[in-house]
Amino acid sequence: MCNLAMTKLLEWISVLSALFAVWYSLIGGYVKHPLIEKNMNLILVSPILFVILFGLYAVTVVLYRVFTFNNCEEAAKELQEQIVEARKDLKEKGIKW
């Protein structure tokens, strides 16, 4: 589990570093092109736009997974049976509530 999390973390850091490097090279003037100079305001606010788009993506993924969440009827029934069994066991041991 830890290796998977670290791999995902490194993946995110790599992508963000690459995006930052491209953005910084555009802002710093390392890349010269008429379209870049014409759209400098858009390039300046692009990190904010990316954060907004990522937030929309995250909300969409969470909502999709909530709406398509599977119910496990067998597991719910088994859990209810275990609760009844545990209450009976505790009652036999003298615990009341």
Backbone hydrogen bonds in HBPLUS format (Angstrom, degrees):
<---DONOR---> <-ACCEPTOR-->    atom                        ^
c    i                          cat <-CA-CA->   ^        H-A-AA   ^      H-
h    n   atom  resd res      DA  || num        DHA   H-A  angle D-A-AA Bond
n    s   type  num  typ     dist DA aas  dist angle  dist       angle   num
A0005-ALA N   A0001-MET O   3.11 MM   4  6.39 160.3  2.15 150.3 155.2     1
A0006-MET N   A0002-CYS O   2.92 MM   4  6.12 161.3  1.96 151.5 156.9     2
A0007-THR N   A0003-ASN O   2.86 MM   4  5.97 154.1  1.93 144.5 152.0     3
A0008-LYS N   A0004-LEU O   2.95 MM   4  6.16 159.2  2.00 147.8 153.2     4
A0009-LEU N   A0005-ALA O   2.86 MM   4  6.07 156.5  1.91 146.9 154.0     5
A0010-LEU N   A0006-MET O   2.88 MM   4  6.09 163.1  1.91 150.2 154.3     6
A0011-GLU N   A0007-THR O   2.89 MM   4  6.10 146.7  2.00 142.7 152.7     7
A0012-TRP N   A0008-LYS O   2.96 MM   4  6.25 160.8  1.99 152.3 156.0     8
A0013-ILE N   A0009-LEU O   2.90 MM   4  6.16 164.1  1.93 154.0 158.8     9
A0014-SER N   A0010-LEU O   2.89 MM   4  5.97 155.2  1.95 143.1 149.8    10
A0015-VAL N   A0011-GLU O   3.03 MM   4  6.27 164.4  2.06 151.3 154.9    11
A0016-LEU N   A0012-TRP O   2.91 MM   4  6.05 169.8  1.92 154.7 158.0    12
A0017-SER N   A0013-ILE O   2.87 MM   4  5.92 151.6  1.95 142.3 150.6    13
A0018-ALA N   A0014-SER O   2.97 MM   4  6.18 157.1  2.02 147.3 153.1    14
A0019-LEU N   A0015-VAL O   2.94 MM   4  6.20 163.9  1.96 153.7 158.1    15
A0020-PHE N   A0016-LEU O   2.87 MM   4  5.99 157.9  1.92 144.9 151.6    16
A0021-ALA N   A0017-SER O   2.90 MM   4  6.04 154.1  1.96 144.4 151.6    17
A0022-VAL N   A0018-ALA O   3.06 MM   4  6.32 159.0  2.10 149.4 154.2    18
A0023-TRP N   A0019-LEU O   2.92 MM   4  6.11 167.6  1.94 151.9 155.8    19
A0024-TYR N   A0020-PHE O   2.78 MM   4  5.88 163.8  1.80 151.9 156.8    20
A0025-SER N   A0021-ALA O   3.00 MM   4  6.10 151.9  2.08 141.0 148.4    21
A0026-LEU N   A0022-VAL O   3.05 MM   4  6.31 146.6  2.16 145.6 154.5    22
A0027-ILE N   A0023-TRP O   2.93 MM   4  6.20 161.1  1.96 153.0 158.3    23
A0028-GLY N   A0024-TYR O   2.76 MM   4  5.72 161.2  1.80 147.4 153.6    24
A0030-TYR N   A0025-SER O   3.07 MM   5  5.14 138.1  2.25 149.7 158.5    25
A0036-ILE N   A0033-HIS O   3.12 MM   3  5.33 124.4  2.44 102.2 115.9    26
A0037-GLU N   A0033-HIS O   3.18 MM   4  6.53 162.4  2.21 157.6 161.8    27
A0038-LYS N   A0034-PRO O   2.98 MM   4  6.09 149.1  2.08 143.9 152.7    28
A0039-ASN N   A0035-LEU O   3.03 MM   4  6.10 146.0  2.15 140.3 148.0    29
A0043-ILE N   A0039-ASN O   3.09 MM   4  6.40 154.2  2.16 149.8 157.7    30
A0044-LEU N   A0040-MET O   2.87 MM   4  6.10 150.0  1.97 148.4 156.4    31
A0045-VAL N   A0041-ASN O   3.23 MM   4  6.49 151.1  2.31 144.9 150.7    32
A0046-SER N   A0043-ILE O   3.38 MM   3  5.09 154.2  2.46  94.1 101.4    33
A0048-ILE N   A0045-VAL O   3.07 MM   3  5.46 122.3  2.42 109.5 123.1    34
A0049-LEU N   A0045-VAL O   3.12 MM   4  6.47 157.3  2.17 152.0 159.1    35
A0050-PHE N   A0046-SER O   2.86 MM   4  6.07 155.4  1.92 153.1 159.3    36
A0051-VAL N   A0047-PRO O   3.01 MM   4  6.25 153.4  2.09 144.2 150.7    37
A0052-ILE N   A0048-ILE O   3.02 MM   4  6.29 159.7  2.07 149.8 154.9    38
A0053-LEU N   A0049-LEU O   2.90 MM   4  6.11 163.6  1.92 151.0 155.6    39
A0054-PHE N   A0050-PHE O   2.83 MM   4  5.97 155.4  1.89 146.3 153.4    40
A0055-GLY N   A0051-VAL O   2.92 MM   4  6.13 152.6  2.00 144.9 152.3    41
A0056-LEU N   A0052-ILE O   2.99 MM   4  6.31 155.9  2.05 149.8 156.0    42
A0057-TYR N   A0053-LEU O   2.93 MM   4  6.16 156.0  1.99 146.5 153.4    43
A0058-ALA N   A0054-PHE O   2.87 MM   4  6.09 159.9  1.91 149.7 154.9    44
A0059-VAL N   A0055-GLY O   2.97 MM   4  6.17 163.2  2.00 150.8 154.9    45
A0060-THR N   A0056-LEU O   2.96 MM   4  6.10 157.6  2.01 145.3 151.8    46
A0061-VAL N   A0057-TYR O   2.92 MM   4  6.18 160.2  1.96 153.2 158.1    47
A0062-VAL N   A0058-ALA O   2.98 MM   4  6.18 165.4  2.00 151.9 155.8    48
A0063-LEU N   A0059-VAL O   2.93 MM   4  6.08 168.4  1.94 152.0 155.5    49
A0064-TYR N   A0060-THR O   2.91 MM   4  6.02 160.5  1.95 148.4 154.3    50
A0065-ARG N   A0061-VAL O   2.98 MM   4  6.15 161.6  2.02 149.9 154.5    51
A0066-VAL N   A0062-VAL O   2.91 MM   4  6.12 145.9  2.03 147.5 157.4    52
A0067-PHE N   A0063-LEU O   2.95 MM   4  6.14 165.2  1.98 153.1 156.3    53
A0068-THR N   A0064-TYR O   3.01 MM   4  6.14 136.8  2.21 141.9 153.3    54
A0069-PHE N   A0066-VAL O   3.38 MM   3  5.24 162.5  2.41 106.5 106.2    55
A0076-ALA N   A0072-CYS O   3.00 MM   4  6.25 155.3  2.06 151.0 158.4    56
A0077-LYS N   A0073-GLU O   2.97 MM   4  6.18 159.1  2.02 149.8 155.0    57
A0078-GLU N   A0074-GLU O   2.93 MM   4  6.14 160.6  1.96 149.2 154.8    58
A0079-LEU N   A0075-ALA O   2.90 MM   4  6.06 154.4  1.96 145.0 152.0    59
A0080-GLN N   A0076-ALA O   2.99 MM   4  6.23 156.8  2.05 146.8 152.7    60
A0081-GLU N   A0077-LYS O   3.01 MM   4  6.29 155.2  2.07 147.9 154.5    61
A0082-GLN N   A0078-GLU O   2.97 MM   4  6.24 151.6  2.05 145.2 153.1    62
A0083-ILE N   A0079-LEU O   2.93 MM   4  6.21 146.5  2.04 146.5 155.8    63
A0084-VAL N   A0080-GLN O   3.03 MM   4  6.32 160.3  2.07 149.8 154.2    64
A0085-GLU N   A0081-GLU O   2.96 MM   4  6.16 159.8  2.00 146.8 152.7    65
A0086-ALA N   A0082-GLN O   2.84 MM   4  5.99 154.8  1.91 143.3 150.3    66
A0087-ARG N   A0083-ILE O   2.91 MM   4  6.13 157.8  1.96 150.1 155.9    67
A0088-LYS N   A0084-VAL O   2.99 MM   4  6.20 158.0  2.04 147.7 153.8    68
A0089-ASP N   A0085-GLU O   2.95 MM   4  6.16 156.2  2.01 146.2 152.9    69
A0090-LEU N   A0086-ALA O   2.88 MM   4  6.11 158.0  1.93 149.2 155.0    70
A0091-LYS N   A0087-ARG O   2.85 MM   4  6.01 151.8  1.93 145.8 153.9    71
A0092-GLU N   A0088-LYS O   3.00 MM   4  6.23 151.0  2.09 145.2 152.4    72
A0093-LYS N   A0089-ASP O   3.20 MM   4  6.46 134.4  2.42 135.6 147.2    73
A0093-LYS N   A0090-LEU O   3.12 MM   3  5.02 128.8  2.40  91.3 105.0    74
A0095-ILE N   A0090-LEU O   2.98 MM   5  5.42 159.2  2.03 156.2 149.4    75
A0094-GLY N   A0091-LYS O   3.07 MM   3  5.09 156.4  2.13 100.7 108.0    76
